[in-house]
Amino acid sequence: MRPKVPERILALQPYRPGKPIEEVERELGLTDSVKLASNENPLSPSRKVLDALRGALAQLNRYPDGGAVVLTEKLAARFGVSPTRVVLGNGSNEIIELVVRMFAGPGDEVVMSADGFLVYDLVTQAVGAQAVRVAAAGFFHDLEAMADAIGPRTRVVFVANPNNPTGTIVKRGAFEAFLARVPHDVVVACDEAYFEYVEDPDYPDSLTYQDHHPGLVTMRTFSKIHALAGLRLGYGVASTEIAGALARLRQPFNVNSLAQVAACAALEDDEYVEAARAIVREGRAMLALGLDALGLRHITGHANFVLVEVGDGSAVTESLLQRGVIVRPMGAYAMTTMIRVTYGTEAENQKFLAALPAALAEVPR
């Protein structure tokens, strides 16, 4: 059957997530590893979430609400939009995939920053469209060049804000100038998975621009600040027409019942969200100080991780792994000298900083 598989599918390099702690400890015989590789919230979900989940366990014999009506209405009320403008996904990754499947196909183009999230490129290849990867300006989206790259075959433009893996943001003036240049028949997909961590007053919340561009889609997630990565729940906000069309593409029951219950509870716990922000603030300051002391260049950014230049990213990652610290090498992003480190608890951050000098010394630079 291999000759029947389309070449574009055979050419795909599957997305490789960070190794689970359990796998690392089993392979290396470790017992006290820390995982700082996948931009997860180091805190357990909020008490309100855990209590709500316990109360829902006895109903797992029933299918979930296929329309997730309660959650959709809560999200709509939170952001001041009609429920008809909200679409839910199995993580925000599914919203990304739905957008590309809806609007792009063979012969079409999808524009993205060369240092943007790998999944944009993967889903574009999967539908047979052409990924137009625009060189970044340093570690920032070059929005002027991305606007220049839009042509008659462009169907979607991805803007990650903050961007993964760099953590950098697009600021208000640049975003507004970019949006003014994008034709109204081109979808602008704004990936804001980390938006809750941003505290820069010049950050443009894309939801406030949806009246300015009919094709603007805002994509967000419960995986990061709400600590629900294991339940896989993301959402998109767009015009009623786009949201309705995306909902036609999604699988029935794509959001499980526990995810719906957990998300509803998470939206009621702003105190927990602030605690999660505080963990990141503290981690950002702690790692910046430690990395500066080691003389290492780092891109601190506005999300819950830091990009660090270490010479040979893959080798340093492996050396840290042997010491029970799991980080992410950036070779897949053509940043072979870098590693990405998620901010953890104080103890996890200390373990990383304590292990790093020995790991660096072990690898020729």
N, C-alpha and C positions, 0 to 999 in steps of 0.2 A: 504493500500500500504506500510505501514511501514516495514513489513517483507521483502519487495523487495529491500529496501535500503541497500547497502553494510554496514557491521558493521564498516569498516574503516571510512566511511563517518559519521555514527552516532557518532563515537568516537571523531570526530574533535571538538575542541573548537574554535569557530570563532574568528578571529582577531578583537579586540575591539579598534577602534581608539579613540583618545582623544575627549572629549565632545565639541561640538561647543559652542561658546560664547552665541549664541542665545538661545540654550537649557538651559544652566546654568542660564542665567538671567531670563528666563521665569519661571523656577522651583523655584528660590530663591528670585525673586523680586528684582534683582540687575540691575544696569544701567551702571556700569563702570568697568566691568570685563576685565581681560587680560588673553589671552590664551598663555601659555608657555608649552604646552603639546605635540605638534606634530612636532617639529623640522622644523617649517615653517619659511620662511624669514619674518621678521616683516615689511619690506618695501613693498609698493605696487609695482607691476611690473613697469619696466622702461617706460619712456614716449614714447620711440620708439615702445615698445610693445603695449601700449594702443592706440597709433595713428594707428598702423597697424590693430589692432582688430576693431576699429571703421570703417575703410575702408573696412573691409571684411564682415560686418554684413548684408549688402544687398544681399549677395550671399548664405545665409544660406538655401535657397530653393534647392541648388545643393548638390549632394554628394561630399565628399572630394576626392582629388586625392588619389586613393587606393594605389598607390606606393609611395606617398609623395616624388616625384622625386626631387623637388627643395630643400626640407629640407635634404634629404639624401645626395645630392651632396654637400650642404653646410657643413654638418657634416664631410663628407669624406675629403673635402678640408681642414677643420680646423685641422683634425688629420693626414693628409697625408696618407690616405688609399684609396683603390678603393671603389666606391659606392657599389660594390657587397659584401663588407664586413660589411655593416651596416644594421641592422634590427631595426625597430621601434616598440614600444609597448605602450599600454595604461598605462603609468607609467612604471618604471623599474620593478615593481612587475610582470607585464605580461611577461617580458623577463625572470625573475626567473622561472615563471610557465612554459613557453615554453621550457626552458632548461631541466627541470625535466621531463616534458611530453615526450620530444623527446628522452631522453637517459635512463630513468629509468622506471621500472614497477615492478609488483609482483616478489618477489625473489631477487631483486636488492637492493643495498645499496647506500645511499647518506651520505657522511661524512661532518660534520659541527662542529663548536665550540659550546659548551653547552651554551655559553652566546651570540650566534649569533642571528641575526634577526629571529623572530618567524615564519615568512612566509616560510623560508626554510623547517622547520619541517612540517608545514601545507600542503604545496604542495607535499612533499614527501609522507606523509600519504595518501593524496588524490589519488595518482596513485598506491597505494598499495605497495610501496617500503618501506624499513626499514631505518629510520633515525639513523645514528650512531653519537651520540652526545659526543664529546670529551671534557673532563674537561678543563677549561681554566687555564692558569698559572697566578694566580692573576686575573687581569682584562684584560689579553692579550690572544690572540689566542696562543695555544701551537702547533706550526706548526710541531715540531718533533713528538709529540704524534699523530697529525692528519695524518702525513705521515705513522706512524706505524699502524694506523687504516685502511689504505687502503688494501683491500684484493681482492680476485678473483671476488667477486660480486659487488665491488665498481664501480659505473658508473660516479658519479659526486662528486666533493669536492667544498664546498663553502668557500671562503675567503672574509670576509667583511673588507674593508680597506678604511677609518676608519670604525670601528665596531659600530653598533647601538645595544645595548644602552650604551656601555662603552665609546665610543669616542676614544679608543686607536687605534694605528696603528701597522701594521706589517712593519718592516724596511727592507731595501734593502738586506742586507746579509742573513737574515733569510728567506726572500722570495725566493731568488735565490737558497739557499740550499734546501728548500722545493720543489721548482719546479723541481730541478734535481732528486728528489726521486720519483716524480709522474709518473707512467707509461703513455706512450703517448696515450693509449687508454682510459684514464680516463679524463673527462672534468674538468678543473679547472675554476670555475665560480667566477670571482672577482667582488664583489659588491662595486662599488666606488661612491655611491650616494652622498657622502660628500667630494669628492676628491678636489674640488675647494677651500675648506677651509684650506687644509693642507699647512703649510709653512715650514715644516721640510725638509731640503735638503736630508735627508736619506730616504725619502718616495719613494717607487718604483711604478712608473706609469706602470700599467700592460700592457698597449698598447705596450710599448717598448720591451716586452718579448714574443710577440705573435709568432715571428719567432723561439723561443726556444722551444715552446710546441704547437703542432698542435691543441690541444683541449682547449686552453685558450680562455675564453670568458670574455670580459670586459663589465660591465653593469653600466650605468650612468643615470642621470635623469635631467629634467628641473624643478623639483618640489622644489628644495632646494634653491640654490644660485640665480637661475633665477626667483624665486617667481611665478612659474606657477603651483602650486600644484592643483589648482582648474580645470586645463585643462587636467591633467593626460597625461604626455608624458615622456617616457623614451626611451633609445636606447641601443643597444648592438653592439659591434664590435668584430668580430671573423674572422676565415678563410672564404673564399668565400663559401666553402662547407657547413660549419656549419650555416653561416648566411642564405644561401639559403634554407637549410632544415628548419630552424626556421621560415622563412617567409612562408613556406608551411602550417605551423600549425596555424598561426595567423588568426584571424577573418578578413573578408573583411572590409575595412574602419575602422580598429581598432584605427586609429588616426584621430580625427575629424579635420575639416578644420580650425577652430579657433586655435587649438593647433599648427597646422602646420605653420600658419601665425605668431603666437606669437613667436614660437621657432626661425623661420628665423630672426625675428627682434631682438630677444634676443641675437643671435649670433653676431649681429652687434654692441652691446653695452657693450664693455669691461669696460667703465667708470662706468657703473651701477654695474657690477660685483665687481669692486674694492670697491665701496661704501658699498656693502653688506658684503664684507670681513671686512671692517673697523668697521661696526656695531658689528660684531662677536668679533673682537679683543677687542673692548671697553667693550662689555658685559662680555667677559671672564675675563678681568682684574677686572671689577667692582664686579662681583659675587665672584671671588676668594678672594678678599679683604673682602667682607662682610661675606662670609662663614667662613673665617679664624677668623674673629672677634668674631663669635659665637662659635668657637671651633668645627666646624663640618668638618668631613672628607669628601673630595670630589675628584672625578676623573675628572679632567678638560679636558683632551683629546685634540683632534685635529679637532673636528667637531663643530657644532653650538649649542651644549648643554653640560650640566654638570650633572654628576651623584652624588647625595648627600646622605650621610648616616644620617638618621634622627630618627632611632629607630623603629618606626612602620610606614612604608611608606604609607600604606593604610589610617590609621587614620590621619596622617599629611596631606595627600592629601585632605581628606574630610574637615579637619579644614581650610585649605587654600581655598578650594572651597567656604566655607561659607563667606569668606572674599573677594570673587571675583577674586581669583587667581587660574587658572587651570594649574595643573602640572600633570605628569604621574607617578603613582605608579608602582613599578617594580615587583610586585608579580608574574606576568605572566612569568617572567624570573627567578623565584626562588630567587629573590633579595628582600626579604620582608622588609628589613630595609632601602631600598633606594627609592628615587624619582629621576626622570629625569626632568631637567628644561631647556627649550630652551632659548637661549639668545634673549631678545627682544630689544625694544628701551630703551633708558636711563630711561624714565618714567616707562615703564613696569618692568624693572629690579628693580627700586626703590620700586615699589609697592610690588613686591615679597619679597624683603629684609625687607621692613617695616612690612609685614604681618607675616613673618616667626617666629620671636620670640614668638608672641602670640599663633601661631599655635602649636609650640613646647611645650609651657607651658601648653597647654590644653590637651596634650596627655602624659600619663605616659610613661617614658622611661625605 
